[in-house]
Amino acid sequence: MRRGVILTAVLAVAFVTWYAMARTALLAHSVITELDKAKALADLAPRPQATIVFDRNGKPAFTFFAEQRIDVPIGQVSSHMIDAIVAVEDQRFYSHHGIDPIRIAGAAWRNFRAGRILEGGSTITQQLARASLSPERTYDRKIRELLLAAQIEQRYRKPQILEEYLNTIYLGEGYYGVEAASRGYFSKSASDLQPHEAALLAALVRSPSTDAPCVGPARALKRRNLVLRLMRAQGRITEEAFRVASSTGLPDRGHKNPVVAGASADGPASGLYFQEEIRRQLVSLFGNDKVLRGGLRVYSTYDPAMQRQAESAVTTRIAEIVKMRPAARALQGSFVAMDPVTGDVRALVGGRDFRASSFNRATQARRQAGSAFKPIIYAAALERGYSPGTILRHLDAPIGEGRDAWLPTGGHEQDEYTVRGALKVSSNRAAAQLLQQVGVSTAVYYAHRLGIESQLPMVPSLALGTGEVTLLELTTAYTAFANHGTSASPRLITRVEDAAGMSIFTAGERHAQAISPTTAYLMSSMLADVIAGGTGTAARAAGFKLPAAGKTGTTDNYADAWFVGYTPHLVAGIWFGLDQPAPIMRGGFGGVVAVPAWGRFMRAATASDKPDWYQMPGDVEKVAICRRSGTRATEACRNPAEVYSMTGADGSPQLVPANALSEHDDVRAVRALAPGQSPVYEDLFAIGSVPNEPCALHNPSADNDGVADAATQSTTPTVDAWLQIPAPAGTSGKVSAPAASTNIILERVLGSDGVLRVVMRQRRE
């Protein structure tokens, strides 16, 4: 019996010894394995970071994120924040090597006395290591945590560890890291945190879901003051600083503060359509994951002040219209403001409320432009030899023949207009005639040169703006008028950097010489009349006073109201309409609906701008034109009481009173004048498109070539100076320039409209 007990005891001891050795071996193997894993995990790998979009002034405007995290170097964190974190989480951080035996022992003793776990005893380094491990609470994971903390301490310096920790910790309400939390709770950078603010953030580390000010303000205040007491006890703040900090209340949590300037609980208070357009462009360039997690730094053209002014202009005008016509309560509006030189989009509004509808009506909606498209046709006509003073006649004649004959209607239609006058009153018939004379394909060609990318219909009604375009396209087209004929492609992003600050994308300015500088100047001259006394005068009534140009647009049944206008430094377009086209209001012309909002915006947006305008190019001059004949005026043309009639005995013209003419008299192009209308008007012409023949109606001494004698010079001095030189024999109508300009020649050219013009050309040696 005794031998059996002894044998049993020996076997038991052997088994225990063997088991202990096996467990020791397994533990050793586990430690070695975990040590290898710790070495791999010890790399402080980048974590998901928010992409920040900066405005045109270099200030943060928007963020895109999977986690609201904005990494900053430790040098950009307030010393109060560092002191608060170290005071409450790891007061011996700078002296231990990843594990604090004193803290572990103290925590164990307090837990033992309480009979439950009150605190952990983990150092900052251990907490950082824990973020790389699985969340389960086991002894194995604790071993891994200790080993990983040791590896981190070996590999990195204390400031590096603290920097990573401050950028990693979760501080409630979706904020990761002290920079995002500082902006979110206090609307300031982490570098500007004061002691009471830093203490509150440090207090949230233990339990952000229960201690956040919006969840438990009483707990948050108690916990913050505990941190402040620890900071005082450890000599990190003075008694006076403690008294001031502890008496300060919690931040107002009536609404969630922005992570970036201008943001609200659900995103920026303004610029939501701008933000979304930038996001779409970034995703197309880099992919969604890179945008949400890559910590990109995006530099944009966004102008916060101008954006707010644009949004106010749209929403205020919609409210006014809805008040007048409640049936228009679904009315929408869009707005684009651009720098005409660089193409930078400074404001973008895609609708009345982004949260109700994210559809961007400035970039995605294609609508008929109405008369706002006409300047493109007029520009094409100027490029083909027309000038503002060119007279358009027989405008009441139908276009086409037979069943295809078409005569546009409109509120301002006469049989005759100058090009300038027709654009000023927005004559439909004049635009239709110009389109026929220039050619539909030519007009479409210039539309594409000016920046219209949408497909346009090749039909006569294109003259009335039946082509569908976006507001951004149409506003882009007007940049050429505002910038000496050079169109600027719209740009919302200028460059992008990665999280390390390396440039990975640059968007340079893109320009194209769409029309000549002369055409751009003449267009600006005519479009300025639209605001001064045409369909855009409501801009002046809105208080906008700077020199400007622009054009209204209205579509059938008042379904769309447009206005695009500009100064030399800013071009802006606005549109109003319903998503399902329907009348906005009775008499809802662009000049009534859109122009007042545009004028309010421009008044605010250009408040600090000085009045300036374009200088007249050297190849443009003001020319006097006889209104009766449409040719260059002479002094005789200014007397409306007399005209020349072919009544002489030898068939020569004789000067007779206009009221003495009979129906049998042969009168050269006698035309009736409206009451009070001047017989002579002055307008701008590009040299080469000036009618070279003096008025034959009042000037019988013109020769067969239409060249006036010296005694009957017209009021067109520059051209007259050239026309005094007779053409040498055998030169096919070419006239040599004076000696002072031997590299210039003039050439008489018979145009397709039957008008003989003088074209100035440079001689090629």
Secondary structure, 3 states (H helix, E strand, C coil): CHHHHHHHHHHHHHHHHHHHHHHHHHHHHHHHHHHHHHHHHCCCCCCCECEEEECCCCCEEEEECCCEECCCCHHHCCHHHHHHHHHHHCCCCCCCCCCCHHHHHHHHHHHHHHCCCCCCCCCHHHHHHHCCCCCCCCHHHHHHHHHHHHHHHHHCCHHHHHHHHHHHCECCCCEECHHHHHHHHHCCCHHHCCHHHHHHHHHHCCCHHHHCCCCCHHHHHHHHHHHHHHHHHCCCCCHHHHHHHHCCCCCCCCCCCCCCCCEECCEECCCHHHHHHHHHHHHHHHCHHHHHHECCEEEECCCHHHHHHHHHHHHHHHHHHHHHCHHHCCCEEEEEEECCCCCEEEEEECCCCCCCCCCCCCCCCCEECHHHHHHHHHHHHHHCCCCCCCEECCCCCCECCHHHCECCCCCCCCCCEEHHHHHHHCCHHHHHHHHHHHCHHHHHHHHHHHCCCCCCCCCHHHHHCCCEECHHHHHHHHHHHHCCCEEECCECEEEEECCCCCEEEECCCCEEECCCHHHHHHHHHHHHHHHHHCCCCHHHHCCCCCCCEEEEEECHHHCEEEEEEEECCEEEEEEEECCCCCCCCCCCCHHHHCHHHHHHHHHHHCCCCCCCCCCCCCCEEEEEEECCCCCECCHHHHCCCEEEECCCCCCCCEEEEHHHCCCCCCECCCCCCCCCCCCEEEEEEECCCCECCECCCCCCCCCCCCCCCHHHCCCCHHHHHHHCCCCCCCCCCEEECCHHHCCEEEEEEECCCCCEEEEEEECCC
